[in-house]
Structures are given as C-alpha cells and as structure tokens.
C-alpha cells in the first residue's frame, strides 16, 4: 500500500510540474528537443559524436527536474547515485554517466552557453558520450529547471 501511495504521489508531482511547452510525437517537449538539437549541433561543430535521446535517461532527468521545480531538490545533482543506479539497472554496458543541470534559462542556446561557461559542465557536454536524457520541468512561477544526463553505452558489435 505504501508503494502505491508513493507511486501516486510521484505521478501527481510529475503531472503538476511538467514542462508546459508543447510536446512532440515522441513525448519530449519542444524545449527538450531544442536542447538536444543545440547540443548535437555544437558537438558536431566540434567534430564530436552526436548523442541520441534515451527514454530511460529522459525519465530520470525529468523526475529530477520536476523534483527541483517542486522544491524537493536543490538545483543541483542531489541523489545522483540513485538516478544512476536506476539507469544502470535498466541499461547494460554503461561505461560512464554524467549530469548537467540549470534553472531559470528559457532558451536552448542560452542553456548550452551557460553549460559551456563552466569548466566542469563544459567537459561533460564535450565528453565521450553517445546517449542522453533531457528533462525539463516548470514550476508554478514559470521557472524552468533542466537536467541533462549523458551516457557512454558500449554497444555490442552486430
């Protein structure tokens, strides 16, 4: 019963604070897709491999952003190991996981520039990754919270 209550509370939290921008056919918000496009354009311009959206990582990024928007988490990387463990339990062969976060940034270009302005975040954006999950949530005041998780997943030779 307790698990049912917690699941219901998480679903209510997700629905009450999700990013209120339009949603694409894939379920990602337009802002999430714009961030992905900005990051991949930058990575391509730097001769780096682009990253592909992963739904498991997207879900974890979105949950974290929604918790920040609800004031349940500091705008940072609280509980990062828990998120990483959930991802590792569902995806085999993860060599590396890293996270960047931001809040109060409403344009994808500004968001990328913000991340690139900090050496630790810049290193992550430029890192050796092939998958990502981007989650955006907006609080009742219209403030956006963004979490982007990057992963290097070792793919089996086909």
ABEGO torsion letter per residue (X at the ends): XAAAAAAAAAAAAAAAABBABBBBAAGBBAAAAAAAAAAAAAAAAAGBBBBBBBAAAAAAAAAAAAAAAAGABBBBABGAAAAAAAAAAABBGBABBBBBBBBGBABAAAAAAAAAABAAAAAAAABBBABBBBBBBBBAAGBBBBBBBBBBBBBBBX
